[in-house]
């Protein structure tokens, strides 16, 4: 049973599985500690807990979860030219109401790529000088 669980999860979780006897009946008890590596995927799908239920994450929820993660990068690690290119293109093609010459910090805040004074992972993935770092 452990192999079936572990083999279908990414990242891996190693549950404690025990059989306990309660009122002359064998009960399988599966305990899983909370993980800091969220989200976890089972059979290629991401799930979340709501109370006692486990429900599949929607695409929008998964994107939001990834976007909301913060990283330790500094504003100096953002490629200003990438930001300017994006702002010009978004203004021209999507009529984005944001001046392409706005200060970088202001632009990233307006794009919700800086929250609580921290860069999001999405900011680094989109505009980082060295995003794979």
N, C-alpha and C positions, 0 to 999 in steps of 0.2 A: 504494500500500500504506500509506503514511504517513497519508493521509486516512482510510482505512478504520479504522486503529487509533485515531487521534485522535478521529474522529467518534463512536466507540462507547465512549469512556471518560469518566468523570466522577470527580474532576477530571481535566483533560486531562494527558496525558503525551506528550511529543514524543520518540520514539525516534530513534536514529541507525540508519539502514538502509543497508547497503553490500552490494555483490556482490563476492565475492572468488573468485579462481580457484585451486582446489586440485586438483592432479593432473588437470588439464584438465577440471575440472567447476566450473560456477558454483554457488557457495554463497551463499545470502542470510544475512547476519549482522544480527541485530536486537539492538541494545544499548539497555538502559533503565537509567538511573540511579535509585537508590533515592530515593523521594519522602518528604518529611516530611508530606504531606497524605494520611494514611491514614484510612480505607480508600479504595481506588479501586473504582469500579463499572464492570464491562464488561457491556454489554447489559442494564443494570438490576440486575445481581447483584454482590455483593461477593466478592472472592477473597483468599486468602492463600497465601504460599509455605511449603511444608514440604519442606525439602531441595531436590530438583530438580523437585518437583511443584507444580502450582498447583491448589488445591482451593477450592470455594465455601464461604464462611462460612455457618454455620447462623444462624438468627435469634438464638439465645441468644448465640452468639459475637459477633455484631454489636452486640447490646445491651450486652454486657460491655465491648466495645471502647469504645463511646461513654461508658458509665458510668465507666470507669476513667480517662478523660482528666481532667487537672487544669487548673485555671484560676488566674489571678492574683487572683481576688476575695478580699476579706477577709470575716470573719465579720459585720462591720457591714453588709455588703451583703445579708444574709439578712433577709427579712421575718419577724420573730418571730411575728406573728399567723398567717401562712400555715402556719408549722411547727406552732403550737399547734392550729390547726384540723385539720390533717392528723392529728396525734397523737390528738386526741379522736375523730375519725371512724374512724381505724384501730383504736383501742381498742374502740369501740362495735361496728363492723361486722365486724372481723376478729380481735377479741380480742388485739390487739397488746400484748405484755408490755413496755410502755414508758410511764412516767408522763407524761401530757400536760403536766405542769408541770416536767418535768426541764429542767436547763439546756440551752440550745440547742446548745452544742458537744457535750455528752454525747449528746443525741438524734441529732444528725447523725452522730456517730461510730458509734452503735449501728445506725443505718440504712445504714452504710457509705458515707456521703456526705462524710465527711472521712477521708482516708487520708494517712499520712505528714505530718500536720499541715496538709494542703492541702485546700481544697474541690474536689470533683469538678465537672465541667460539669453533671452531673445535679443536684447541689445547687442550682446557680444557676438552671437551667431550671425546677426545681420550686418553689423558695422564694426566688429572688432578687427584690429590690425593683425591679430594672431588668434583667431577663434578656436583653433584646435588645442590651444594651450591648456 
